[in-house]
Amino acid sequence: MVKFFSGIKVFLKTSIRRIKKIFGKKKPFWLGPLLGGLIGILGGIAGIFIGILIGLLLQGLTDQINDDKALLSYFENPGPVRFNESEPGLAAFCALGMIILFESSQTAKEYHIHDFDALPFREAVVRSAVINFQIDSDDISSVESYCRLASSRVVLLNSDLLSESLVARRKKKGNLEKIGEALEHMAFGDGLAEARYIRSRLDPSYEIPRAASVSEDIHPWLILGLEPNATIHEIKSTYRKLATQFHPDQLQFLDKQRQLDAEKAFMKIKEAYREALRERGSGQG
């Protein structure tokens, strides 16, 4: 841009010298308007270039905002992907990693480490994603963005729906076993049970250690309002509707006690869903 304006300055000086040489000391009456017109034209050209540059910057910013909105919508209600994803399932992996490490952070709080974002959890998920999804250096910033947005909504994320989305999007790649193992390796303390469950959803051959299994003292069909012979599709469809119904955004207008009651009720629904899928097998049908 500096070179552009320097070129304009040189052009004007050269033009003035040439006009003086042609007309000598005698200045014609139209010289001022002519120079004004030249300056106006050059200013207009400069304005066009500046406008194009600003437009490109604004377009990039608008695209990023729209991508972030679509990504947040996907995190809260996993479904069709309407944002740019460098590798299938990468966003779901980042969200699951943040869920696991958020659960693990509850153990960290026992040691008086209270700030979830202050711990290097996001960096741990980014490193794992780069290795397991073979991310190029040019795409690392996208992974960091996924983890940042997932951590900002971590209490609203649903590990069951995200696991299903990851399986659906990554099945053709065939490395779900490795991804499940990587997620479990990130966990510690309270996050270990959740990580093991997620791994079992990604890798049907993986058996959850007995101590980490979900409670067996539940009646999944009664809680879900389904018949014991319900299909996998009916189970998943019912759970998705209940997950939407009990989403925190839907409960924010209730008083504190009712919100707590709804949260406990949804935990039972979650356990019932997992138990129903366990009875059906892997639940990936």
Secondary structure, DSSP 8 states (H G I E B T S, - for coil): -HHHHHHHHHHHHHHHHHHHHHHTT---TTHHHHHHHHHHHHHHHHHHHHHHHHHHHHHHHHHHHHHHHHHHHHHHS--S--S--SSTTHHHHHHHHHHHHHHHHHHHHHTT---TTTSTHHHHHHHHHHHHTT--GGGHHHHHHHHHHHHHTGGG--HHHHHHHHHHHHGGG--HHHHHHHHHHH--TTHHHHHHHHHHHH-TT----GGGS--SS--HHHHHT--TT--HHHHHHHHHHHHHHT-HHHHTTS-HHHHHHHHHHHHHHHHHHHHHHHHHSSS--
